[in-house]
Amino acid sequence: MRLVLFLVFIAVPLIELALIIKVGQVAGFWPTLSLIVGMAVLGTALLNRQGVAVLNRASEALAAGRPPVDAVVDGVFLFVAGLLLVTPGFVSDAIGLVLLIPPVRRAIARVALRELLKPGTVRTAAYTRTSSRSTSRPEPESGEPARERPGGGPVIETEFERLSEETIDPKRRRPSDRKG
């Protein structure tokens, strides 16, 4: 994780700066500046066009009663592409432009979702509060240790009380079951 943060916050800006300087030495100041501004303008125009298309697809999916998952994923990638295109530099512009290509964007999304949905990637834990300390295993009030179920994890035993005014007797039929 430290290496990733190092690359994102230190190495990438240094590479961008070195590349801008090198292109400036070869092509000159004004062509380099024009290229950086032109890429940002082109990327912004493409982003605007595709963003409207994604918004329309999301609206159509919602109108049809389907969750707009594809449109939301595309929207997230377009947002990242927009940030990369606004950031001055050739590497960020290249990555931003690649993210504007729908098949590439969907392939990256599939790989990312597959990685996120791998078993063991997401961990959840339930905590209960007993007295003033927090524990990961609930203990019954009787002081007995919590029982474990065969598959692992605690068994939570509880009691409940019906709060409605009428007590329902299971032997009696409900009013809707009566014939007359």
Buried (B, 14 or more C-beta within 10 A) or exposed (E): EEEEEEEEEEEBBEBBEEBBEEBBEEEEEEEBBEBBEEBBEBBEEBBEEBBEBBBEBBEEBEEEEEEBEBBBBBBBBBEBBBEBBBBBBBBBBEBBBEBBEBEEBBEBBEEEEEEEEEEEEEEEEEEEEEEEEEEEBBEBEEEEEBEEEEEEEBEEEEEEEEEEEEEEEEEEEEEEEEEE
